[in-house]
Structures are given as structure tokens and as C-alpha cells.
Amino acid sequence: MIDTRLSGQTVLVTGGSSGIGAAISRAFAAQGARVAIHYLAQEDPAPEGSEWAHLTPPPEESEKLATELGHGSFTVGADLSEPGGTARLIREVTERAGALNVLINNAAHCESPDTVDTLTHASMERHYRVNAVAPAVLIAEAARLHRGDAPLSVVNISTDSARAFPRQIGYGTSKGALEALTRSTALELAPRGIRVNAVAPGPVQTGWMDADLLRRAEQIVPMGRVGAPEDIADAVVYLASHQARWVTGQVLQVAGGHAL
């Protein structure tokens, strides 16, 4: 890409201080963007018999990353599972930065076990609140505050197995809902100049795969390797950039041929 036209723009990355989120934050900063790094300040412990399968880094990691990125980047804490958390997050970012140009819905809830046998109303609600409801409200709040003369692009982070994700029922189906949300909001917001797309990563090594799992994952990816966070970040930057100015409502699978 010659000119992404992202320099000076404000980018909000939910869950933006670790794993894929941190790579996305760094990729936008490399384009000269100001990054608002969202973090979860405190998380309730997992219920008995379950464990959280996602990362929740301490706030100081977000602060350290914001300093590293420069360009006026800053951190903002919010609990996306709370009904009021999403609206407060958008308001704080716009109050501090003036306008929001790019929204990356990357934060996700994932717990284990997540099978039909262990499914409960509470476990499904936990997944959907963060993975589907929060992105929907964030998009709506950003759209309401959008000024027609400023660019606004949304990129949602799904998974390449959203169509069928056995043994991760809550996680997989909530990501399927996120992809449906991508298409619906893209159609509704297109006349207002707002683009909405999604990236669906395949297996990405962010530290959660041990050596045995890594070998098995490499065997099922046609390109012979698992993804790196930067593989996903590059695709996200493209979809948010001027080069993708006529692209909306798309789910871009970035998975080395996995789950085609």
C-alpha cells in the first residue's frame, strides 16, 4: 500500500494490549495513527468448574504499550460485559481525541469447557455480551457520533471456524452472530459513508499453543504454519485503509487455507 491515509486518525482497539490486539495497535501506530487501547481493568473469577481461556493483561501493560506507540496514543478501561460500559468507552475516546475514525472490535470472551454438555444460560450470556452485544452497541454509538465529513471504518475480529465450532459452542456461535452483525450494519450504514468489515483468523499463536498443539495445528493448515498476530493485523489495516474504500460487508478469512 502506498498511502493508507491513516496518519493522524484515531483508532480504538478493544482488547488492544495483548496478542492479536497488541499487534493491531502496533500496526496502526506504524501508519501514524493515534491508538486508543481499551483494556479490562478487573475481571470476575471464573465460576467453579470453568476457566477463562482469554488473556486479561494488567492495566500497566496497556499503559506501557501506549507509551511505546506514541502519536498521542492512550489507554481507556471499560467492562464490555456491562450494559453501560460500551457507551462510556466511545464517549471517553471521542472526548479525548475529538473524533473516532476506526473501530476495531477485537476483545472477546472465551471460556472452557464450552460444550453442549456444559452449556448454561450464564455461560452463553457471558460469551454473547462481549462477543456480539458489545460490538453491536459500539458500532451503534460510533455511528451516532459520526460526522459525515470524517472517515469511519469498523473491523470486527471473528474466527475462521464461526460457521461450525464444535466444543466451543458459546464462543463459536457468538462469533457467527458477529459476522451476521457485520453484514447487517454494513448495509445500513453504507449510505452514511461508514464501512463495516470483519477478519476471520485461523489458528494464531499468541502463546496459548504448546509444542504438541502447535505441531497438530500446523498439520491442518494447508500453508503449513499457524498464523502470527501480525498476519491478522496487516489484514485489519488494509480493511480500515483508503485502499479498501469500496469494500464493506466482507468477512476476510486470514487462515492459510484453514477451514475453507
N, C-alpha and C positions, 0 to 999 in steps of 0.2 A: 504494500500500500504506500502511495506517495504522500498523501496528506489525509490523515484520518479526521481532521478538523475537531479533535477532542481537546486540544490545548486550551486551558483556561476554563473548561467546562467542569461542572460539579457532578460527581458520580457517587451515588450511595450504594455501598455493597453490604448487604446484610450477611452477618456471619463472616465478616471480611478480614479476620486477623489470623486465620489458620487454614491449612490445607488448600483446597481449590480457591476459597475466598481470598486468602492472602496472595495467591498467585494472580488472581484477578485484580486485586488492589494494586499490586506492583505493576501489572501490565498497563493499567490506565495511567498511573503516575509516570510511567516511561513515555507516555504520549503527551505529558504536560498537564494532565488533569488534576484537579483538586479532589481528593478522595475522602468521603465521609465513611469511616469504618464503624459499622454497627457491631456491638458486642452484647452478650447476655451477662449482666453483672453477677447474678446469682441464680442458681438452678436448684429446684427442689430435688431431694434424693429420689432415686428410682423406687417404685413400690417393691415390696417383698416378692422375690421370685423373678424380678426383671432387672435389667441393667441398661443404661443408656449406651447406645452404640455410636453416638456422635461426639465430637470434641466440643468442650466448652472451656476455652483458654481463659486465664485470668485477665482482668481489665488492663493490667500493666503491659501485657503483650500487645494489646491494641494500641496503647499509647506509644510504645516503642516503635511499632510499625509506622504509625502516623508521622513520627519524627523522622524516621528513615525516608519516607516517601517525599516529604517536602511539598512544595506548591500550595502551602496553606492547608494541607490535609489535617483532619481532626477526627476524634472519636465521638461516638454517641451511643449511650446504653439504652436498651429497651427490651422488655419481655414481650416477644411477639405472640405469646400464647394468651396474653391478657387482652380483653376487648378494647381497652383504650391505648394499648401500647403502640399500635401501628400509627394512629393519628398523631400521637405525640412525637413519634420518630420523624415523620415527614415535616411537621411544624418546626421542630428544632433544627433540622437540616436547612430548611428554607430561611429560617430566621438568621442562622449563622452565615449562610452562603449567598442568600439573595434569591437564588432560583436553583431548581434541580433539573439537570439535563439528561442524566442517565440513571436508571434504577435497575440494580441487579438483585433479583430475589434468589439469593444463594443459601441463606440459613435454612436448616432442615432439622426436623426431629426424627430420630431413628432409635428404636429400642429392640431389645432381644430378650426372650423369644417373641416372635411376631407371626405365629402360625394360626391356622383355623382353630386348633385345639386350645390355644392360649388367648385367643381374641376376647376382649371385653369391650363394653361401651366406653370405658375410660381410656383404654389403650388406643382405640380408633379415634376418639376425640383428641387425644394428645397429638397424634400424627396429623390429623386434618387441620387443627388450629394453626399449626406452624407451617405446614407444607402446602396448604391450599387456601385457607381462610385469610391468613395474614398477607400473602402475596396479592390476593384479590383486593383487600382493603388498601394496601399500599398503592396499588395501581390506581384505584379509585381516588384516593386522596391526592396523589401526584397529578392526576388528570384534572381534578377540580382546581388546583392551584396553577395549572399550566397557563403560561402566557403564549398567545398564538405566534408571537414573533421570535420565540426561543425554541430550540430543538428539544424534544423529549423522546427518549427511546427506552424501552423496557426489555430486559433479557432475563428470562426465568431459567433456573437450573433444575432440570428434571433428571431422569435416568434412562438409559437406553433399554431398560427392561420394564418400563412403565406399562407396556401392553400386557405383560404376564410376569408376575414376580412371586412365584410360589415360595412359601415360608417367610415372606416379608409382606404380609397382606396389607397391614395398615400403611406401611411405607410405600409400597408399590402402587396401591390404588390411589393414595393421596397425590402421588406424582402424576398418575394418569389424569386426575382431576386438574392438576396444574397445567397439563398440556391442553386440555379442553378449555381452560380459562385463557390460555394464550391465544387460541383461535378466536374465541368469542370476543375478547376485549380488543383484539387486533381489528376485527371487522367494525366494531362500534366506534373505536377511536381513530380509525384511519381518516375520516373526513376532517378531524381536528388536527391532523398532522402528527399524530402520536403513533409510533411504531411499537409493536409488541412481538417479540420472538422468544424462542427457547433454545437452549443447548441441552442435549441428552448425552451425558458422558457414559462411556463404558467403564470397565474396571480401571480405577485410577489408584495408584499407590500414594497414599498420604500418610503411611506409617501403620495402617491397620492390617496389612497382609504380612504374615510371617513367611519364612523361606518356602515352606511346603505349599502354602496357599498361593504364593506368587508363582511358583512353577506350574501349578494347576491352572491358574488364570492365564498364563502365557500360552498354554496349550489350546485354549478355547478361543483365543483372539487370532483371527486369520493373519494379521500383520505380524504376529509373533512376539508381541510385547504388550505389557499393560501401559496405560497412559500415565503421563506425568501431569501434575497440576497445570503446568504451562501450556500443555496441549489444549486444555479446556479454556484457559484464559485467552489464548490467541483467537479462538473462535468467538468468544464473547466480545472482544474488542472489535472484531470485524462487524458483527451484527449491530453494534452500537455506533459504528463509524459512518462517515459520509459515503463510503464505498457501498454500504448496504441501504442506501437512501430509498430504494424502491422495493425493499424486502420487508414483508410483515406477515404475521400469522404462521411463521415457519418453525418447525422443530428440527434443528440441525443435529444429527447424530454424529458425535465425535467419539468413535469407539474402535477404530482399527478394523472395522468389519464385523465386530461382535454384535450378536443379536439382530442381524438383518432379517 
